[in-house]
Amino acid sequence: MRPNAAPEGAPGTPPGPRQESASGMKKVGIVMGSASDLPVMEAAVEALQEFDVPVEVRVLSAHRTPDDALQWARDAEGQGFGAVIAAAGGAAHLAGVLAAATPLPVIGVPIAVGELGGLDALLAMVQMPSGVPVATVAVNGARNAALLAVRILALSDDGVAKGLDESRQAMAAKVRAADAEVRGRFAQAGGS
Ligand code: RP5
């Protein structure tokens, strides 16, 4: 284990051998507590594909398949993942459970389900006790979770960093075009 690294699972369950994607690029794991989360999480898959980031999508439940969820998290770093996105609504401790079993950064996506519309999931993820963080995005914030994962991978991958830079420039260009259009419209209307 690296100095200061978090423990990777319980004693006697060492992570498997290290693997990388065919391209050598780190993968992002998207773990959701139920297939019912998939309609929201498809936006994360699409965003990662925009950056050609290899992605693995899994349904692993902290309360229905806890052993599977923990084993996946224990193995994730050795399997070549660079970041984990955890999505859950009714059982939002999933993100914290995964974060407890891997040193990788875990990004939580609270899913809007149930009587509280996702507020319970948001608080469960964002209010993790000190020591095991979950980087939580907005309720149903699947795209931002993916973009945060891309930023994490970009720290150690020049290709991803280049794609991120181009994406940010394209976004800024769109805003500047909208600004020019709005300014032009109101300059004509207001006469300034
Ligand atoms: C959580 O409870 C899942 O992540 C999902 O958001 C919610 C409802 O799950 P299902 O009852 O639809 O399987 O565990």
Residues whose N, C-alpha, C, O or C-beta is under 5 A from the ligand:
A	BS01	RP5	M32 G33 S34 S36 D37 A87 A88 G89 G90 A91 I111 V113
